[in-house]
């Protein structure tokens, strides 16, 4: 199993980014996939999840601004992030079961 995140970068407050998580070694359409984020000194925080049946879950901190989706043909999960805030700055990780990617850094700053 391998998860590879991409799409991070620096963006101004109010901007948007789309993160990608390319999965290999399993088929994402059959499993729940999630995004988490972490900043130095803090625990990893849940950001979004898409279940095997397509249902999605978000914490209140990102609900209405972030959207998780997947492309089964590409075996890739996405996280569309809009109306970004400085407090969204973190390393974002893709997760499946006990597997984690290496993360991609998102910096929201003017």
N, C-alpha and C positions, 0 to 999 in steps of 0.2 A: 504494500500500500504506500502510495506517495501522494502528498498534497503540496501543490506549489502555488503560492499566492503571488499576485502581481497587481499593478495599478496604483500603488501608493504614490505619494508625492506631497508637495506643498501647495496649499490652496488658500485663498483669502476667505475670511468669514463670509458666509452666505453662498459660497461656491459649492461645486459638486465634484464628486469623484466616483468612478466605478471600479470596484475591486473584483478581481477574478481569482478563482481557485480551481486549478486544473487537477483533476483526480486521475489516478491510475491504479490498477491492481484490483479494482472493484467497480461495480456499476452504481452510480449515485442514485439512479431512479428508484432503487430498491431500499434505500436507507435514508434516515434523517441526517441532514447536514446543517452545520451551524457556523456562525462567526462569533468570535470573542475578541476582546481588545484588552490591552494592558499598558499601563504607564508605570514608570519607575517607582518602586516603593508601594505599589498597590496590587491587590489581587486581580487575577484575570476576571474580566467582566463579560457577561453574556450580552450579545448584541442582536442576534437574529438567528432563527432556525426555520428550515423548511423540512417538513416531514415527508415521508415516502409517498403520502397521498396528496401532497401539494399544499397542505395547510401550513400557514406561517405563524410565527410567534415573535413578538418584539417586547422589550421592556419599555416602560413609559418614556425613558430618556431618549429613545430614538423613534418611537412610534409616530408615524406620519411624515417622517423625514427620510428614513431608510427603507429600502425594499430589497428583500432577498428573492432570488430567482435561480432557475437552473436551466441549462440546455443539455438535455439528455444525449443528444447526438454528439455533442462535444465533450460530454462527461465533465462539465464545468459548472460551478456554482458562482453566482455573482452577488455583489452587494452594491446596490446603487445608493449613494449617500448624497442627499440634497440639503440645502440650508445648513451647511456645516458651521459648527461653532468651535471656538478655541478649545473648549472642553472635550471635543471629539478627538483631539490630538492623542495618538496612541499607536502602538504596534498592533495591527489587526491580524488575527490568526484564523485560519480555516480548521474546522474540526469534524472528524467522523469517528465515532466510537471512541477508542483510546488513542487515535492517531491525530497528530497536529502537524500543520505546516510550519515553516520557519518564520513566517510573518512578513508583513509589509508595513512600512512606516507611513502614517498619515499625519501631516502637520498642518494645522489650521492657524494661520497667523497673518496679520496685516504688515 
